[in-house]
């Protein structure tokens, strides 16, 4: 274990302890520091404190940095469709059918398993099962994901999600012919009280906003672009069902009679964000996967 010591200077007096410590080393995220304080590995004048402790001039801080937790998740050899990578972030195009991170009873074959072998270094903020994962997309949704390779980048990418400054555009095929070209769905999403495995629009849910634009109309379907303002679980799937146009192929929220595709016709096509280190905006676009494109071609042919 590494021990770090720091004495509070006059200019730090009155500052929160978690803010002071995270400024000692820019690789230490505020979230990580708060976890250390709660674990009791941070002491001020040999006493444990809370993350909101206000420092006083002359306070002596001791930080006993714990050894990294050994991951139970094993690295696995797999082909990753990498769109961008540097020492801070990696952008991957996830195929339909792949789970993003392990869960009890499902510890292999996930994107995280592949990333662990490919990267060797991922942010530890989200713990042993979700190293580096800043946001996620459903198993049967394809498309772009950004993954943090260190805690510094992780915290800054998450803040962009909180600030709603990340560009996230999805393509979807939905049941029904949407009559208007544009729309915004502003409806809170929460757990369905009748089915705890599903989400639904409920008054006490979390704020959720989806903007959509109709790209093409067919006899019984519409091809749409959806842009996320928030990122709730199953947000696009729940919102499109809520307005009467559920996603084609969606086994949870859509009708049984649907287009021949294994999972919902939803693809995270565009991802843009400010690079956490260079502070330059970067954006990526992934083409539709083959099965999605084939469906679209068939709808156009049959129109």
C-alpha positions in Angstrom: 0.0 0.0 0.0 1.2 3.5 -0.8 0.9 6.3 1.8 0.6 9.9 0.8 0.7 12.8 3.3 -0.4 16.4 2.8 -0.6 19.5 5.1 -3.4 22.0 4.5 -2.1 25.4 3.5 -3.9 28.7 4.1 -5.3 28.9 0.6 -7.0 25.5 1.1 -8.7 26.4 4.4 -12.4 26.0 4.2 -12.3 23.7 1.2 -13.9 20.2 1.3 -11.5 17.4 2.1 -12.5 15.4 -1.1 -11.8 18.5 -3.3 -8.4 19.1 -1.7 -7.3 15.4 -2.1 -8.5 15.1 -5.7 -6.4 18.2 -6.5 -3.2 16.5 -5.1 -3.1 14.1 -8.1 -5.2 14.9 -11.2 -5.5 11.1 -11.9 -7.5 10.8 -8.6 -11.2 11.4 -9.4 -13.5 13.0 -6.8 -15.6 9.9 -6.9 -12.6 7.7 -6.1 -11.5 10.0 -3.3 -15.0 10.0 -1.7 -14.9 6.2 -1.7 -11.5 6.2 0.0 -12.8 8.6 2.7 -15.9 6.4 3.3 -13.6 3.3 3.5 -11.6 5.1 6.3 -8.2 5.1 4.4 -8.1 8.9 4.7 -7.3 10.5 8.1 -7.1 14.1 9.2 -4.9 14.6 12.3 -5.2 10.8 12.7 -9.0 10.9 12.7 -11.5 9.6 10.2 -13.7 12.3 8.6 -16.6 12.6 6.2 -16.2 13.7 2.5 -17.7 17.1 3.3 -15.2 17.9 6.1 -14.0 21.5 5.8 -10.2 21.7 6.0 -8.5 23.9 8.5 -5.0 25.5 8.1 -2.4 23.1 9.6 -4.5 19.9 9.2 -2.4 16.9 8.4 -3.8 14.5 5.9 -2.7 10.9 5.6 -4.0 8.8 2.7 -3.3 5.1 2.6 -4.1 4.1 -1.0 -5.5 0.6 -1.1 -4.2 -2.0 -3.5 -6.4 -2.3 -6.6 -9.2 -4.8 -6.2 -8.5 -8.0 -8.1 -10.9 -8.5 -10.9 -13.0 -11.6 -11.0 -13.7 -10.8 -14.7 -11.3 -12.6 -17.0 -9.8 -11.0 -20.2 -11.0 -12.8 -23.3 -9.8 -12.8 -26.9 -12.4 -11.3 -29.2 -12.5 -9.1 -32.3 -13.4 -5.6 -31.3 -14.5 -3.0 -33.8 -12.4 -0.1 -32.5 -13.2 3.4 -34.0 -10.8 5.4 -31.9 -8.2 4.8 -29.1 -5.6 6.7 -27.2 -4.3 6.6 -23.6 -7.5 8.1 -22.2 -10.5 6.8 -24.1 -11.5 4.0 -26.5 -14.6 4.1 -28.8 -16.0 0.7 -29.8 -18.8 -0.3 -32.2 -20.7 -3.0 -30.3 -22.5 -5.7 -32.3 -26.1 -6.8 -31.6 -26.2 -9.7 -29.2 -23.3 -8.7 -27.0 -23.7 -7.7 -23.4 -21.7 -4.7 -22.3 -20.5 -5.8 -18.9 -20.6 -8.9 -16.8 -23.2 -9.7 -14.1 -23.6 -12.5 -11.7 -24.3 -15.6 -13.7 -23.0 -14.0 -16.9 -19.3 -13.4 -16.4 -17.9 -14.1 -19.9 -18.4 -13.1 -23.5 -19.1 -9.4 -22.7 -17.6 -6.3 -24.2 -15.7 -5.7 -20.9 -14.1 -9.2 -21.2 -12.8 -8.2 -24.6 -11.7 -4.7 -23.5 -9.7 -6.1 -20.6 -7.5 -8.1 -22.9 -7.3 -5.3 -25.5 -6.6 -2.4 -23.2 -4.9 -3.7 -20.1 -5.8 -0.4 -18.4 -9.4 0.7 -17.7 -11.0 3.1 -15.2 -11.9 1.5 -11.9 -14.6 3.9 -10.9 -17.5 1.6 -11.7 -16.0 -1.4 -9.8 -14.8 -4.8 -10.8 -17.7 -5.7 -13.1 -17.9 -2.5 -15.1 -14.3 -1.2 -15.5 -14.2 1.8 -17.8 -17.9 1.7 -18.6 -19.2 5.3 -18.8 -22.5 4.5 -20.4 -24.0 1.4 -22.0 -26.4 0.2 -24.7 -28.7 -2.8 -24.5 -27.6 -6.3 -25.5 -29.6 -6.3 -28.7 -28.8 -2.7 -29.6 -25.7 -2.2 -31.8 -23.5 0.8 -32.0 -21.0 3.1 -30.5 -19.8 3.3 -26.9 -17.1 5.4 -25.3 -15.0 3.7 -22.6 -12.6 5.4 -20.1 -9.1 4.1 -19.7 -8.4 6.0 -16.4 -10.4 7.6 -13.6 -9.5 11.2 -14.8 -11.1 10.6 -18.1 -14.0 8.7 -16.7 -15.1 11.5 -14.4 -15.0 14.1 -17.2 -16.9 11.9 -19.6 -19.6 11.2 -17.0 -19.9 15.0 -16.3 -20.5 15.5 -20.0 -23.4 13.0 -19.8 -24.7 14.8 -16.8 -24.4 18.2 -18.6 -26.3 16.6 -21.7 -23.4 17.7 -23.9 -22.7 14.3 -25.5 -24.1 13.7 -29.0 -25.9 10.4 -29.1 -28.0 9.7 -32.3 -29.7 6.3 -32.9 -31.4 4.9 -36.0 -34.5 2.8 -35.5 -37.3 1.1 -37.4 -40.6 1.5 -35.7 -44.1 0.0 -36.2 -46.6 2.4 -37.7 -46.4 5.5 -40.0 -45.5 8.6 -37.9 -47.5 11.5 -39.4 -45.3 14.4 -38.3 -41.6 14.8 -39.3 -40.2 15.9 -35.9 -41.1 15.4 -32.3 -39.8 15.5 -28.7 -40.9 13.0 -26.1 -40.6 14.4 -22.6 -41.9 11.7 -20.2 -40.3 10.4 -17.0 -39.2 6.8 -16.9 -39.1 4.4 -14.0 -39.4 0.7 -13.1 -42.7 -0.9 -14.1 -44.5 -1.9 -10.9 -46.2 -4.8 -12.7 -42.9 -6.1 -14.2 -39.7 -5.3 -12.4 -37.6 -6.3 -15.4 -39.2 -3.6 -17.6 -39.3 0.2 -17.6 -42.3 2.4 -18.3 -43.4 6.0 -18.2 -44.4 6.9 -14.6 -45.0 10.2 -12.8 -42.4 9.4 -10.2 -39.8 8.3 -12.7 -36.6 10.1 -13.7 -36.6 12.9 -16.2 -36.2 11.5 -19.8 -36.2 13.4 -23.1 -35.9 11.9 -26.6 -35.9 13.9 -29.8 -36.9 12.1 -33.0 -36.9 12.8 -36.7 -38.6 10.7 -39.4 -36.2 9.8 -42.2 -38.4 7.5 -44.3 -42.0 6.2 -44.2 -43.1 2.8 -45.5 -46.5 1.1 -45.7 -46.6 0.0 -42.0 -43.2 1.2 -40.6 -41.1 4.3 -40.2 -37.4 4.8 -40.2 -36.4 7.3 -37.6 -33.4 9.1 -36.0 -33.6 9.4 -32.3 -31.3 11.8 -30.3 -31.0 11.3 -26.6 -31.0 14.3 -24.3 -31.0 12.0 -21.2 -29.9 8.3 -21.0 -32.4 6.3 -19.0 -32.5 2.5 -19.2 -34.4 1.4 -22.4 -35.2 5.1 -23.0 -35.8 5.0 -26.8 -37.7 1.7 -26.6 -40.0 2.9 -23.8 -40.6 6.3 -25.3 -41.4 5.1 -28.8 -43.9 2.6 -27.4 -45.4 5.3 -25.2 -46.3 7.4 -28.3 -47.7 4.4 -30.1 -44.8 3.5 -32.4 -42.8 0.6 -30.7 -39.5 -0.6 -32.2 -39.6 -3.4 -34.7 -38.2 -6.6 -33.3 -38.3 -5.5 -29.7 -39.2 -8.6 -27.6 -40.0 -6.6 -24.5 -41.8 -3.5 -25.7 -43.0 -4.3 -29.2 -45.7 -6.5 -30.8 -45.0 -10.2 -31.6 -45.7 -9.9 -35.3 -42.8 -7.9 -36.5 -39.9 -7.7 -38.9 -37.4 -10.6 -39.1 -34.5 -9.3 -37.0 -33.0 -10.8 -33.9 -33.7 -8.1 -31.3 -34.9 -4.5 -31.6 -34.0 -2.6 -34.8 -32.0 0.1 -33.0 -28.4 1.2 -33.7 -26.3 3.8 -31.9 -24.9 5.4 -35.0 -23.4 8.8 -34.0 -21.4 9.5 -30.8 -19.7 12.8 -30.2 -18.0 14.3 -27.1 -15.2 16.6 -25.9 -12.0 14.7 -25.4 -11.3 14.7 -21.6 -7.6 15.5 -22.1 -7.3 17.6 -25.2 -10.7 19.3 -24.7 -11.4 19.0 -28.5 -14.8 17.9 -29.7 -14.6 14.5 -31.6 -17.5 12.7 -33.3 -17.8 9.2 -34.8 -20.4 7.5 -37.0 -20.9 3.8 -37.4 -22.9 2.4 -40.5 -26.0 0.3 -40.0 -25.2 -3.4 -39.3 -25.9 -5.8 -42.2 -29.2 -7.3 -40.8 -30.6 -3.8 -40.1 -29.6 -2.5 -43.6 -31.2 -5.6 -45.2 -34.5 -4.9 -43.5 -34.4 -1.3 -44.7 -33.6 -2.4 -48.2 -36.6 -4.8 -48.2 -39.0 -2.2 -46.9 -37.8 0.1 -49.7 -38.3 -2.6 -52.3 -41.8 -3.5 -51.1 -43.0 0.1 -50.8 
